[in-house]
Amino acid sequence: MNAVLTIAGSDCSGGSGLEADLKTFTMHNTFGMVIVLSVVAVNTKGVYGFSQMSADIVQKQYDAVFGDIVPKALKTGLMGTSELIKISIDNFKKYKPQNVVIDPVMFAKSGARLINDEDFKLYKNEFIQYADILTPNKLESELICGFEINNLERLKDSAKKLIDLGAKSVIAKGGKYFDKALDYFYDGKDFYELEGKLLNTTNDHGAGCTLSAAIAANLANGMSKLDAVTKAKLYTQNAMEFAPNLGEGRGPLNHMFNLK
């Protein structure tokens, strides 16, 4: 059983963040570990509060994980302030993790921005370069790239820009914004179209977390980047399609859809 690490925030409703990641790791037959950066009071209707972990305990978590069970892959989610982003950068330099999947969580499902200008500058200029695979959605790509993505060609342009910023490969997610569920995987040389089923659903709370966690688990299990992304997209699509219809807002996925 291969170990996979998530570095992110906790979602008390269980739909996104560390909780979604651990469910996804388990369903991919991997051993999930966590570095907790924050605790978020959130449910399907909104975000109600946020508490960041201290720098000391975050550093001790890094040392505890990498000093014992070294992960075969990791993913990052909501990173918090510049202080914690800098700690992660320092530890990536120190421990040189393999198969790094960076999900640049910068917006809530409501569209509210979750990162301020100072933290964003550090994230863009110094953190993105550690991504073996970067997994932004349309809004995140627009913020990082600095231009509107209003068609599929601009979506491809965003992937090229993100490679220029240092990411080794990118899955540029079109998601619900175009007339088909089309994403592009770009390895810096070639584009690969990843078309899925266009779902008419509001059960998408944690979809981005789930996708990036599935990619990390697949990489830990030895898949190529393209296979890891392709299979993760299908897993996330099924988890959305067979969602349990919980909550009054944007509902969570069913990460265990294939359990008998």
Secondary structure, 3 states (H helix, E strand, C coil): CCEEEEEEEEECCCCCHHHHHHHHHHHCCCEEEEEEEEEEEECCCCEEEEEECCHHHHHHHHHHHHCCCCCCEEEECCCCCHHHHHHHHHHHHHHCCCCEEECCCCECCCCCECCCHHHHHHHHHHHHHHCCEECCCHHHHHHHHCCCCCCHHHHHHHHHHHHHCCCCCEEEECHHHCCCCEEEEECCCCEEEEECCCCCCCCCECHHHHHHHHHHHHHHCCCCHHHHHHHHHHHHHHHHHCCCCCCCCCCECCCCCCCC
